[in-house]
């Protein structure tokens, strides 16, 4: 079954819109995106701009070529530009390391790879936590409940130990009282990983590899799980996730790609831009 996250996405777009209206200024919040010249990066920025219209956030795009030095120079100039409220770096060059640390704290709408300030941790990891709580609320038909109440006791397995998802997600889940949060990667024993996945409540796949799940478990052995697909792959010119619903569906609940975690992350970035315009990102 495919999970419908439209309500959750619209929640953050509405928060952005309400924040701007409450600010009562002469211009809408402005998000500037630096990106490379790949189709994937252009498509992501285009989606941001489209959702920005709903969120009352202006999205400007700067296509950057060249070495990390050029990217650094542009980021530094945007840090000092009073008309720019938020800065987002999309698909930077590999030699631009720790790029989020180059962005001023009050304009860093994506969050850092890891930060002891809970609300400044990677926005992708935050969106996964919010999605798990949202789906849990629907499953239990709870009228209301905090993330801690909804996530408390859940056992979560994460495929991938990257800086944007795996590492910060373990931290956030434990802060929200998850029963366990375990990250698996290429060095994990397949037998051990299989046991964890078969006995968990939620599986998060964020590897960018459509074969990652099969390394640990066969589709026929996975039942009744919530599967959060946070992976991105380009197959025959189309964007797909790590988890094929036709293969891993059955009685599992799977978030879609596109339209899943990426959409929630985009909405949260726009919400954060509105917050930044109001001076709430510190």
Secondary structure, 3 states (H helix, E strand, C coil): CEECCHHHHHHHHHHHHHHHHHHCCCCCEEEEEEECCCHHHHHHHHHHHHHHHHHCEEEEEEECCCCHHHHHHHHHHHHCCCCCCEEEEECCCCCCCCHHHHCCHHHECCCECCCCCHHHECHHHHHHHHHHHHHHHHHHCCCCCCHHHHHCCCEEEEECCCCCCHHHHHHHHHHCCCCEEEEECCCCCHHHHHHHHHCCCEEEECCCCCCHHHHHCCHHHCCCCEEEECCCEEECCEEECCCCHHHHCCCCEEECCCCCHHHHHHHHHHHHHHHHHCCCCC
